[in-house]
Amino acid sequence: MRPVTEREIRASFVNCSKGEAQRVGLPGDLENRPWEDLDFLGWRDPGARERAYLVVERDGGLVGIALRAAGGAFRTFTARSMCSLCFTTHTSGGVVLMTARRTGQAGRQGNSVGQYLCADLSCSLYIRGKKTATAGRGLDESLPVAEKITRTRGKLEGFLDQLTG
């Protein structure tokens, strides 16, 4: 992913109002993100942990979505959960259900789409081995990293299609 600015991020949101986009708590480390290793920019709102955001390059532009993390995440140290984007397994609440309001009329009627995602939205770093999951060693996949990246991007595209379709 290419480095993006605060202005670009705020202008990219498709499932919230312009006013809501202006109030989004942005990460304080945009200039230090490992952009070359990111398939999307994802973060939890520093002022409201139940809010999360994804910004994706799509069709030559940016698409931002506002997410809400479900409360009461399953937090046992023995159970494992798997992210539906990158297939990384975590323990201790490392995967949470995140929902996004759909765009258009469906969103105005209260419809949303949900996915189980890495709680810290670091999918890109997990699949590249730049970050270790809370479950320690993940699945023994023989899939090369390039194919994991393609799979994750495809899953993300599918999620965006559900959201905007």
TADA-V551010 format. One record per backbone hydrogen bond with DSSP energy under -0.5 kcal/mol. NH is the residue of the N-H (numbers start at 1). CO is the residue of the C=O. If there is no record, write none. Layout:
nh = {NH & NH}
co = {CO & CO}
This chain:
nh = {9 & 10 & 11 & 12 & 12 & 13 & 13 & 14 & 15 & 21 & 22 & 23 & 23 & 24 & 24 & 26 & 30 & 32 & 33 & 35 & 37 & 38 & 41 & 42 & 43 & 45 & 45 & 48 & 51 & 52 & 53 & 54 & 55 & 56 & 58 & 58 & 61 & 63 & 64 & 65 & 67 & 68 & 69 & 70 & 81 & 83 & 84 & 87 & 90 & 92 & 93 & 94 & 96 & 98 & 98 & 99 & 100 & 102 & 103 & 106 & 107 & 108 & 109 & 110 & 111 & 113 & 115 & 117 & 117 & 119 & 121 & 125 & 126 & 127 & 128 & 129 & 130 & 131 & 135 & 136 & 141 & 147 & 148 & 149 & 150 & 151 & 152 & 153 & 154 & 155 & 156 & 157 & 158 & 159 & 160 & 161 & 162 & 163 & 164 & 165}
co = {5 & 6 & 7 & 8 & 9 & 9 & 10 & 64 & 64 & 17 & 18 & 19 & 20 & 20 & 21 & 24 & 27 & 29 & 30 & 33 & 34 & 35 & 55 & 40 & 53 & 48 & 51 & 45 & 48 & 67 & 43 & 65 & 41 & 63 & 56 & 61 & 58 & 56 & 12 & 54 & 52 & 99 & 50 & 97 & 90 & 88 & 116 & 83 & 81 & 76 & 74 & 91 & 117 & 96 & 115 & 68 & 113 & 111 & 163 & 103 & 103 & 104 & 105 & 107 & 106 & 100 & 98 & 96 & 115 & 94 & 118 & 122 & 122 & 123 & 124 & 126 & 125 & 125 & 89 & 133 & 139 & 144 & 144 & 145 & 146 & 147 & 148 & 149 & 150 & 151 & 152 & 153 & 154 & 155 & 156 & 157 & 158 & 159 & 160 & 161}
